[in-house]
């Protein structure tokens, strides 16, 4: 394991963040109309979750608990979690291979201090984990200011969640919708304002 990792000082935090993550996942799933086969990109600073500065206090147990909370909502829906790695891995993505079968994979195994604790938790939880350099996700959760925008489809739309923190970390969310093109004379399908259709 690269670098220094930290144990959880407050054990009750694990249940708290697991519940908060599940609540956030449920809210996002409803707001973004998520369905089977879609992908949610998640960036997570466990340092921020435990009240420290991003990148300074990697806490794998917290990452595992957050993953469990998200997975408890997304997995039964057939929605994939794509974990954004930290800047040391150029914000590569860890995801289940079946979610991205046509993308070129790259060779890296995330570690808590070289990828992020959350990406490491995701890698461990996947049946067939792969790393890819970029993805275009349908929705996203940013836990602690990790900047997930580069991995969202255009156009990203902010989603205001009632569950706006996980631990001490600020939680931001987004969904996506198809672009409107054509200008003043164009006519639009108003239902697409809410997101991508199910065909």
C-alpha positions as CSV (number, residue, x, y, z in Angstrom):
1,X,0.0,0.0,0.0
2,X,1.5,3.3,-1.1
3,X,1.8,6.2,1.5
4,X,0.3,6.5,4.9
5,X,-3.3,5.6,5.6
6,X,-5.3,6.2,8.7
7,X,-7.7,4.3,10.9
8,X,-11.1,5.7,11.8
9,X,-11.0,7.5,15.1
10,X,-14.8,7.7,15.5
11,X,-16.2,4.3,14.8
12,X,-19.8,5.6,14.7
13,X,-18.8,7.6,11.6
14,X,-18.8,4.4,9.5
15,X,-22.6,3.8,10.0
16,X,-23.2,7.5,9.6
17,X,-21.5,7.8,6.2
18,X,-23.0,4.5,5.0
19,X,-26.5,5.8,5.7
20,X,-25.7,9.3,4.3
21,X,-24.3,7.8,1.1
22,X,-27.4,5.6,0.6
23,X,-29.7,8.6,1.2
24,X,-27.7,10.6,-1.4
25,X,-27.8,7.8,-3.9
26,X,-31.6,7.4,-3.5
27,X,-32.1,11.1,-4.1
28,X,-29.9,11.2,-7.1
29,X,-31.4,8.1,-8.6
30,X,-34.8,9.8,-8.4
31,X,-33.8,13.2,-9.6
32,X,-31.7,11.8,-12.6
33,X,-34.3,9.1,-13.5
34,X,-31.5,6.5,-13.4
35,X,-32.1,3.1,-14.9
36,X,-30.3,-0.2,-15.6
37,X,-27.0,0.1,-17.4
38,X,-26.4,3.8,-16.6
39,X,-23.3,5.0,-14.9
40,X,-22.8,7.3,-11.9
41,X,-19.3,8.8,-11.5
42,X,-18.2,9.3,-7.9
43,X,-15.3,11.3,-6.7
44,X,-14.6,11.0,-3.0
45,X,-12.1,12.5,-0.6
46,X,-12.1,10.4,2.6
47,X,-9.8,13.1,4.0
48,X,-12.6,15.6,3.7
49,X,-15.2,13.2,5.0
50,X,-13.2,12.9,8.3
51,X,-12.7,16.6,8.5
52,X,-9.2,16.9,7.1
53,X,-7.7,18.6,4.1
54,X,-8.2,16.7,0.8
55,X,-5.4,14.3,0.1
56,X,-4.0,14.4,3.6
57,X,-5.8,11.7,5.5
58,X,-6.8,8.7,3.4
59,X,-9.2,6.5,5.4
60,X,-10.0,3.1,3.6
61,X,-12.6,2.1,6.2
62,X,-14.6,5.2,5.4
63,X,-14.3,4.6,1.7
64,X,-15.6,1.0,2.2
65,X,-18.6,2.3,4.1
66,X,-19.4,5.0,1.5
67,X,-19.2,2.4,-1.3
68,X,-21.5,0.1,0.6
69,X,-24.1,2.8,1.1
70,X,-24.0,3.8,-2.6
71,X,-23.9,0.2,-3.8
72,X,-26.9,-0.7,-1.6
73,X,-29.0,1.6,-3.8
74,X,-27.4,1.5,-7.2
75,X,-26.7,-2.3,-7.5
76,X,-30.4,-3.4,-7.2
77,X,-31.2,-0.8,-10.0
78,X,-28.4,-2.1,-12.3
79,X,-26.6,1.2,-12.1
80,X,-22.8,1.2,-12.2
81,X,-20.5,3.1,-9.9
82,X,-17.5,4.6,-11.6
83,X,-14.9,5.8,-9.1
84,X,-12.8,8.7,-10.1
85,X,-9.1,8.3,-9.0
86,X,-7.1,11.2,-7.5
87,X,-4.8,13.5,-9.5
88,X,-1.9,11.1,-9.0
89,X,-3.6,8.8,-11.5
90,X,-4.8,11.7,-13.7
91,X,-8.4,11.2,-12.5
92,X,-8.7,7.9,-14.2
93,X,-11.8,5.8,-13.6
94,X,-12.3,2.5,-11.9
95,X,-15.4,0.7,-13.1
96,X,-16.9,-2.8,-13.7
97,X,-15.8,-4.0,-17.1
98,X,-19.3,-4.9,-18.3
99,X,-20.2,-1.2,-17.9
100,X,-17.6,-0.1,-20.5
101,X,-16.9,-3.1,-22.7
102,X,-15.8,-1.0,-25.7
103,X,-13.5,1.4,-24.0
104,X,-9.7,1.0,-24.0
105,X,-8.5,0.0,-20.6
106,X,-5.3,1.1,-19.0
107,X,-3.1,-0.8,-16.5
108,X,-3.2,0.5,-13.0
109,X,-4.4,-0.7,-9.6
110,X,-5.4,2.1,-7.3
111,X,-4.1,2.4,-3.8
112,X,-5.3,4.7,-1.0
113,X,-2.5,7.2,-1.5
114,X,-2.2,6.7,-5.3
115,X,-5.6,6.6,-6.7
116,X,-7.8,7.2,-3.6
117,X,-9.3,5.1,-0.9
118,X,-12.7,5.2,-2.6
119,X,-11.3,4.0,-6.0
120,X,-9.5,1.3,-4.1
121,X,-12.7,0.2,-2.4
122,X,-14.5,0.2,-5.8
123,X,-11.7,-1.9,-7.4
124,X,-11.9,-4.4,-4.5
125,X,-15.7,-4.6,-4.8
126,X,-15.9,-5.1,-8.6
127,X,-16.1,-8.6,-10.1
128,X,-14.0,-7.5,-13.1
129,X,-12.5,-4.1,-12.3
130,X,-10.9,-2.1,-15.1
131,X,-9.3,1.3,-15.3
132,X,-10.1,3.7,-18.1
133,X,-8.8,7.2,-18.7
134,X,-12.1,8.8,-19.3
135,X,-15.8,8.1,-19.2
136,X,-19.1,10.0,-20.0
137,X,-21.3,9.2,-17.0
138,X,-25.0,9.9,-16.8
139,X,-24.9,11.4,-13.3
140,X,-22.4,12.1,-10.6
141,X,-21.6,12.6,-6.9
142,X,-18.7,14.8,-5.8
143,X,-17.8,14.1,-2.1
144,X,-15.4,16.7,-0.8
145,X,-14.6,18.8,-3.9
146,X,-12.9,16.3,-6.2
147,X,-14.1,17.9,-9.5
148,X,-15.9,15.1,-11.4
149,X,-17.1,17.3,-14.3
150,X,-14.6,16.0,-16.7
151,X,-16.3,12.6,-16.6
152,X,-20.0,13.6,-17.1
153,X,-21.9,13.6,-20.4
154,X,-22.8,17.0,-21.7
155,X,-25.0,18.8,-20.6
156,X,-24.4,18.5,-16.8
157,X,-27.3,19.9,-14.6
158,X,-26.7,20.5,-10.9
159,X,-28.9,18.5,-8.5
160,X,-29.6,20.0,-5.1
161,X,-29.7,17.1,-2.6
162,X,-31.2,17.3,0.9
163,X,-28.3,15.0,1.9
164,X,-25.7,17.7,1.1
165,X,-22.8,16.3,3.2
166,X,-21.2,13.0,3.8
167,X,-19.4,13.2,7.1
168,X,-17.7,16.6,7.1
169,X,-17.4,16.7,3.3
170,X,-19.6,18.9,1.1
171,X,-21.6,16.7,-1.3
172,X,-22.5,18.0,-4.8
173,X,-24.5,16.1,-7.4
174,X,-25.3,16.3,-11.1
175,X,-27.5,14.7,-13.7
176,X,-27.1,15.1,-17.5
177,X,-29.4,15.8,-20.4
178,X,-29.0,15.9,-24.2
179,X,-27.8,19.2,-25.7
180,X,-30.3,21.5,-27.3
181,X,-29.1,22.5,-30.8
182,X,-30.4,24.6,-33.6
183,X,-31.1,28.0,-32.2
184,X,-34.2,30.2,-32.3
185,X,-36.1,28.4,-35.0
186,X,-35.6,24.9,-33.6
187,X,-38.3,22.9,-32.0
188,X,-37.5,20.7,-29.0
189,X,-38.8,17.5,-27.3
190,X,-39.6,19.0,-23.9
191,X,-39.3,15.6,-22.2
192,X,-35.5,15.5,-22.9
193,X,-35.0,18.4,-20.5
194,X,-35.4,15.8,-17.8
195,X,-32.6,13.5,-19.1
196,X,-32.0,10.8,-21.6
197,X,-34.9,8.7,-22.8
198,X,-35.4,5.0,-22.2
199,X,-35.7,3.2,-25.5
